[in-house]
């Protein structure tokens, strides 16, 4: 349920500006322009509680400027749309500014109903990371093809699988047709292996139809959703996380996040987009690029995203380049509250997708026993084949 923010609470934002931009002046412009807009004579007392405040400003050693601005949270509606309009909105057209940190009241927005603990409970997994696959190829497979792949990886012990985010409803493969083809396999796994395998099916379409589709998919047996909230709208994810008829785990995909956070001088830090906004936007699990993979992201940014998600109770899902031999890289602090998401790292395994799944389980056993991942130390089998192909 979406909870309105408390009257006395505030929203705090850390803005960063490129060299040559006066952070104090821009912070003052934001505090005024993104709230009351102007100081009308004779109305100071009436508007005082709505006006933003510049808390501090500083110039860093590299010449970049920063400013902390505080906004009254009663200026917004308790949702992410009105929040974004307040903290950046019109100012995003005025010049360079990047939001590096965003602090919200703990009860702001819509919170996910499952989080890592709920997903792990559904999958009946405890004490280890969850292993997730992606149907590949992304396009061109029929629902029956997906069911065949699902059976293969499910029998091998995969915990979760998802559509590729670029697979919407197409004439040859609608989300509903995919669920109808795959549901019997999911039920068979439940019956024979005494566990629940989750399949996050892609939600697509116009907002009103997307919500109707989500309800129909749940009625047809779907047990998880995949949504790209920066493409379809953060408010759509908030609605999914709040409606009683769409009470399934929501896996949030980062598609379009690079357009909002890729510039050094504009937009949002990735830890805000894929961390803070996801915690307060209704996601249960969040996919994000890993520094160990094939998309550009720093180790520090990845750590910030993961820690924000964990602190909010969500499931971190490192993606894009995950493979079995890299498992130790994702457990540096021995924290196993994580979902390892592998597409080609499972589906393109030299011995087939089932071997890709088994390689992850083998990697987990070796990590627990503190055994070497060097190819010379590995016995013949799925993990060694994976390490020889992708390394560690």
N, C-alpha and C positions, 0 to 999 in steps of 0.2 A: 504494500500500500504506500502511495506517495504521501509523505508527511510534510506539512508546511514548516518552513524554518521559523525559529523563535524570534520574537520581536527584538529581543535584546542582543542577538548574536550578529556576527559580522562575517563578511567575506574579505579575505586578504589575498592580494595578488602581487607577485614580484615580477615587474616588467624589466626587460633589458633592452638597451638601445645601442646602436653602433657608435664608434668613435665620432666625435664632432657634434653629437646630439646632447643637449643639456638635460640630464635626467631629472633635475629638480623642476625645471620648467615643464617638461613633458608630464611628470608625475602630477603636478598641479593642474595641468590641462585635463588629464584623465579624471582626476578626483572631482573636478567641477563639471567638465563637459559630459561625462558619462553618468552624471546623476542629475542635479538640478538644472544644469545648462548655463545659467546666468544668475548673477546676484542682483535681483530686482530691489531697488530702494524701498524700504518700508516692509519687506517681507522676510527679513532675516530670521525672525523668531519662528515664522511659519514653516520655513523650508530647512531649518537647521538640522533636524533629525534625518533628513534625506540626503544631505550633502556628503560626498566622499571626502576622505582625508589623506593627504600625503603624510605617511608616517616617517619615512626616511629616504635619503637618496645618497648615492655614492658613485665615484668614478673608480673603476677597477684598474689594476696595473697595466692592462693591455689597452686602456683607453675607453673601453666599453662602459656605459653607464647603467645603473640599476636604480629602481625606485619601488618601494613598498607602498601600495595604496590600499586603504581600508574602505570598504563599502558597507552600508547598512543592509543586512539581508532582507529587511522588510521592503526594500525597493524592488524585489523580484518575487516571482510567483511560486517558488519552491521547485521549479523544473529547470532543466538544462538550457532550454531555448532562451528563456528570459535572462538567465545567468550570462550566456555568451554575448547577448546583445548588450548587457550592462558592462561587462569587463573588457570587451574589445570592440564589438559592434561597429558603430560609425567611425571610431578612431582608426580601425583597420584600413580605412581609405585615406588617412591623413599623413601617413609616413611610417617609417620602420619602427616596429615594436614587437618584441617577442615575450610571451608569457612563460616564465621559467618555473614558477611555483604558483599553486592555487590551493588555498586553505579554505575549507568549507565547514560549516557546522556539521557535527556528526550525523544529525538526522536530516540533512538536506537531500532532496531528490528522491529517487526510487532505488531501493536496494534489492539485489538479487535474492531470490527465495531459496537457492540451493547452495551456491558457493562450492568451494572444494570439498567440504565435508559431506554435503548432500550428494554431490556427484559420486564421490568415492563410496558412499553408502549405497547408492543405487547400483553401482557396478560391483559391489561387494568386494572391494579391495581395501586392504589396510596395510600400513607398514612399508609400502613401496610406492614409487611413482606409477602413475597410470600410463599406459601406452596407447597412442592414438594413431590411426592411419587415415589416409586420404584416397578416395577412389581416383585411380589414374588409368588411362588418360582422362583428363578433365572433361572433355566433350567427346561425343560420338558413341558412347556406350549406351546400350538399351537398359531399361530396368531389369530385364532378365540377366544381362551381363553383370550388372551390379550385384544382383542376388548371388550369382555364382562366385564372384570375388568375396562377397561378404561371408559366404559359407567357408571358403578356404581360409581366410584370415581369422574368422571366428573360431573355427575348430582348432586353430593353432594357438589360441589364447589371447587375441587382441581384445582390449578393454573397450575401446571406442573407435568409431570411424566417422568420417564426415564427407559430405559432398565437397567438391572444389567450389570456392566462392564464385567462380565465373560461370557456374552451371545454374541458370535460372530455370523457370518453367519454359520448356520448349515444346513444340508439337510432338516431338519424338520421346520426350522424357519430362513429364511434369513431376513436381514434388510428390503429388498424390499417387501417381503411378509408381514412383520409386518406393514409396512406403508400402504400397500394396504388394509389390514384388518381394520386398525385403522383410516384411513383418513375419511371414512364416519361418524364415531362417532365424530371426531373433527369438521367436518363440521356441524353436527347436533347441537353440543354444541354452535358453533358460531352462528347458526341461531336462536336457542331457548333462549340462555342466553345472547346473544349480547356481547360475550367476546371470546378471543382466548385462548384455552388451548394448551400449548406447550408439545410436546412429543420429548424428546431427544433420538434419536435412536443411538445405538452403531455402530461406524465405526470400521471395522476390515479388515484385509488382507494386502497384500504386498503394498508398498507405491504407486506404479503406479496404481494398481487396486483400492486401497482405495480412491484415489482422483476421479477416474472415478465413483466409487460407490456413493460417496458423491454427485456428479453432478446428477446421475440418481435418487437418493433419493429425492433431491430437486425437480426435474421435476415431481416426483410421488406425491408430496405434503408434504414431510417432512418439519417441521418448526424449527428444532433444531438438533444439533449433540451432541453426547457424544463420547469423545476421551480420551484415556489413553496416554498422550504424552510421558511419560517416558518409555513406552513399545513400542510404534509405532514410536517415534521420535519427538523431538521438531521441527525439520524442517518440518515435516508433518503438524503440527499445524500452523506453520507460513505460509505454502502454502495454507491451508484451509482458513486462515484469510485474504489472499491476493487475491485469485482468484475470478473473478467476478461471476463465476457460482456456487460458494459455499458460498454465502453471507447469512448465517444463524447463529444464536447464537451458540457459541461453549462452551459446558460444559466440562471442563477439569477434569478428574478423577485422583486421586493421586496414582493409582496402580504403584508399583515399587518404589515409593518415599522412602519407608523405607529402601530399599537396598542402596539407594544413600545417605541417611541422617540419618540412624538409629544408626550408630556408633558414640560414643563420640569423636573419634580421627580422623576419615576419612570422606571425602565427603563434604556434604553441610548441613548447618542449614536448618531446615524445612521452616523457613520464607523466605529463598532464593529460595528454590525449589518451594514452593507452593505460594509464594508471588511475589518476584522480577522477576523470570523467566517467570511466567505466565503473568504478566503485559506487559512484553516486548516480549512475544512469541505468542500473538494473541488470548489468551483466553478471553471469555466474562464473564464466571462464573467459579468458582473454588471450587470443593469439597475438604474438608479437615477434618481430624478427630477432634472431639471436646473433650475437657477435661471433659465435662459432660457426655461423652458416654462410649463406651466399647473398645476403642483403646488407647494405652499409648501416651499421649501428655500433656505437661504442660500448665497451664492456660496462662503463659507468652508467650509461643510460639504461642498458639492459638491467643492471642491478637495481636502479631506481624504480623501473617499471615493476620488476618482480617483487621488490620489498613493499611497494605501495599496494599491489594486489594482495599479497599475503596479509598485510596489516588489515586490509578490508575484508578478509575472509574469502577472497576469490581464488580461483585456480589459475596460476600462471601457466601459459601454454607456449613455450618457446617453439618457433617454427622456422621454416625456410632453411634447409640444409642440415636438419637433424638426422643422424644415422646411428646405428648401434654402438660403434666404437667410440663415439663422442659422449656416451652416457656420463662418464666421470666429470666432464666439464660442467654439467648441469647440476651437480651435487657438491659444490665446493664446500658448503657449510653443513653437509650431510642432512640437509632439509629435503625430505621426500614428498612434500606437499606440492607436487608439480605434475603436469601432464606433458609428456614428450610426444610431440606431433611430427610424424614422419610421412611424407608422401613417397618420393622416389626412394627414400631410405628403407622403405618396406616393399613397395610395389616393384622396384627395379632390382631387387636382390638377385644376384646371379643364379641362385637356386630356386627362385620363385617367391611370391608374396608370403606364403606360409613360413618359409625359412627366414624371411625378413622379420616376422613377428618373433619366431623362436630365437633369433639372434639378440633381440632386445632382452628377452628373459634370461638368456645365457649371460649377457653383459651385466644384468642386475645381480646374478648369482656371483659372478667374478668380483664385482665391485664390493659386494657384501663381505666376501672372503679376502679382500685386499690383494687379489691376484693380478698379475701383469696382463696388460692388453697388447703387449708386443706380439707381432705375428709369430715369432719364433717360440713364444710360450703358449700359444693357443693350440688346442687340439683341433683336428680336422672337424669341420662342421659349419653351421650357419654364421657364427660370430667371426670365425677366422676368414670366411669368404667375404663378409661385409668389411672387415678391417683391411683386407687386401685390395678391395675395390675403392673404399672411401677414406681409409686411414683412421686416425683416432682424434 
